Amino acid sequence: MQISSLTVHCASLCLDVINREGFEKLTIADIQSWQDELYSYIENRVELLKFSNETQRLFITSVRDEVLMILMLSKENLFAREPYWILEKIQRKIALSSHLYINNCGL
């Protein structure tokens, strides 16, 4: 599996949140409330300048939602805290989102 720099950034974010003190006390609502912050975090690392704002929004939202899903799963399932699993899930979502929103944006 080829790992992109965006994958590393998102996986690092997930692992930092999961491993910080107080993660166990967070609620699903707490995690969901980070939507805008996570969107900005990902947006700052994505350079899709030649694509429309809508294409960028769809791609970034898709990746952001995967990060949120991983964090929410990590609340209840220890497997979702495994670094390799996190890397794989994020890389697959980035590849799929890239295919859906970027590679096909002119179709």
N, C-alpha and C positions, 0 to 999 in steps of 0.2 A: 504494500500500500504506500503510495506517495503522499507525503504529508505537506500541506501548504502552510505558509506562515500564518494565515488567518486561522487555520485549525489549531496551531500551537497557541496563539493568543487566546482563543475561545476556551480551549482545554485548560490552559493555565488559569484563566478566570474561574472556571468551574472548580478546579482543584483548590484554589485559594479560598473560595467561599466555603466549600465543603469542609476544609481542614481548619477553618478559623474557629476560635472559641466562640460559642454561642450559636453555632449552626443548628444544633439540635433544638434550640428554643424558637427558631424561626418557624413561622406558619407558611402554608402555601400562599396565603394572601400577601404575606411579606415578600415572598419571592416574586409573585406576580406584579407587585408594585414596582419592580425594577425594570419594567418593560422599556420605558423611555431612556433610562440610563444605559441599559444594555444596547439599545438601538444606537445610541450615540457612540458607545465604545466600539461597536462593530463598524459603524459608518466611518469613523476616524481611521480605520485600517483598510478600508476598501476604496480602491480608486477605479471607478467605472465611468470616468468622465465622458467617454464617448457614447455612453448609453443614456437613454431617457431617464428622467427622474422617477418615472413609474417603474422602470426595469430595476433601477437601484433600490427603490423602496421594497419591491417584491422580494428581491434577493436578500437584502439585509433583514427584512422581517422574517423570512424563512429561517435564516441562520439564527437570529435572535430567539425565535420560538423553540428551536432545538436546544439552545443553551438553557432556556427556562424549563423545558421538559426534563432535561438531565438533572437540573438542580431539584426539581420537584420529586423526581424518581428517587433521588439520593436521600430524601427524607425518610423513605420507608424501606429501601432496598440497598443492601450493602454492595451488591454487584454493580450498581450504578455509580459507585465511588471508585471503581478500578480505573486507573489512568489509561490503560490501553483501550478499554471499552469506550471511555469518553472520547479519546482521540479518534477511534474508528467511527463512532456515531456522528461526530461533528464533521469528519472528512467526507463521509458518505452524504450527509445533508448538503454540504458545500458543493460536492460534485453534482448531486441531483439538482440543486437549485441553480447551479451554473448552467446545466443542460437545459432546464426548463425555461429560465428567465433570460439568460444571456445568449446562449448559442442559438436559441430559437426566436430571439426578439424581433427579427426582421421577417418572420414567417407569418 
